[in-house]
Amino acid sequence: MGYVTSSAILPVLMGKGGLIASDSLNHSSIVNGTRGSGARVCVFQHNSFK
């Protein structure tokens, strides 16, 4: 259930024109959700958001 929740809710919360800052070590459910959202995704190295 957790995988489906993460991958399904992100496209609902974000869409085209949005920006998602994503940790490089995020779980694959989060990665798939961000890809499906249509938002621009900015990936940063683990624990070094700058």
C-alpha positions as MATLAB code, in Angstrom:
seq = 'MGYVTSSAILPVLMGKGGLIASDSLNHSSIVNGTRGSGARVCVFQHNSFK';
ca = [
       0.000    0.000    0.000;
       2.830    2.425    0.727;
       4.291    2.143   -2.772;
       0.955    2.840   -4.426;
       0.211    5.719   -2.066;
       3.509    7.491   -2.742;
       3.435    6.982   -6.484;
      -0.238    7.970   -6.817;
      -0.461   11.008   -4.518;
       2.448   13.019   -5.949;
       0.809   13.551   -9.362;
      -2.305   14.775   -7.522;
      -0.345   17.283   -5.437;
       1.954   18.543   -8.195;
       1.462   19.056  -11.901;
       2.820   20.874  -14.914;
       4.441   24.131  -13.912;
       5.469   22.779  -10.516;
       8.951   22.063   -9.205;
       9.815   19.055   -7.069;
      13.138   18.963   -5.194;
      13.994   15.287   -4.798;
      16.722   13.560   -2.778;
      18.846   11.238   -4.933;
      18.179    8.325   -2.566;
      14.378    8.613   -2.533;
      12.447    5.354   -2.731;
      11.423    4.269   -6.219;
       7.754    4.964   -5.401;
       8.570    8.646   -4.902;
      10.680    8.727   -8.074;
       7.835    7.189  -10.091;
       5.326    9.612   -8.581;
       7.443   12.632   -9.458;
       7.909   11.395  -13.023;
       4.179   10.898  -13.412;
       3.340   14.352  -12.103;
       4.558   16.295  -15.127;
       6.358   18.741  -12.831;
       9.982   19.712  -13.271;
      12.171   17.565  -10.997;
      15.425   18.816   -9.480;
      17.455   15.960   -7.947;
      20.055   16.789   -5.313;
      22.688   14.622   -3.632;
      21.553   12.892   -0.464;
      21.352   15.264    2.512;
      22.949   18.197    0.684;
      20.037   20.363   -0.447;
      21.556   23.667   -1.587;
];
